[in-house]
């Protein structure tokens, strides 16, 4: 799986290089690609033969179906190349999906598995965090644009190209506000052109940065951390690993005690030693 993931990256790099220069694709890529696909097909058929119905009903059914989808996508990709079916050409984009197969390896590494599971389980929180941040950006964008509009209507202030580009529409204003908190642009660089309308924009931006960076984002981070911590406690494999580790520690401690009892080194404890 790791080899396949690395190969997909190399394959895309060489394919794009050939397409940009108008050259031919290296022929060895075709052989390696089909060899990996054949290995996946053999693996899938072997699992189907060994597991029978458990392939679709067992504990690993989701991973099995995931593998089946990737194998089918690889076969379709090969079919498009050999048959040159024009209406299936768009399915060749499924080639990149094969790189996702490496996620299956992560379940065997506790820390990585916990990270991936936390991200998946936090999808709902991430969505609502996006909604909340979008609402805040929208409110501040409307407030800033309302101030610009007021000064344009009641004063002879001039609008330069920078203001039009970054504050000309609600979407561009929201984008500018997002860049201010995400490092896309320095917030002082964004607020400086607004000084032509009012010096109060610096105060508005300072309040906005404090409110979002030290308020909303920290709260959202705390929610995600708490969710990940709760998930770690509920993770069955983590609990099992910890229990096995505790059992092994107890066994080692008992072995040490009995070794101390065995004064003559005979690996047995007689009645006198006991």
Buried (B, 14 or more C-beta within 10 A) or exposed (E): BEEBBEBBEEBEEBBEEBEEEEEEEBEEBEEBBBEBBEEBBEEBEEBBEEBEEBBEEEEBEEBBEBBBEBBEBBEBBBEBBEEEEEEEEEBBEBBEBBBBBBBBEBBEEBEEBBEBBBEEBBEEBEEEBEEEBEEBBBEBBEEBBEBBEEBBEEEEBEBEEEBEEBBBEBEBBBBBBBBBBEEEBEBEEBBBBBEBBBEEBBEBBEEBBEBBEEEBBEEBEEBBEEBBEEBBEEBEEBEEEEEEEEEEEEEEEEEEEBEEEEEEEEEEBEEEEE
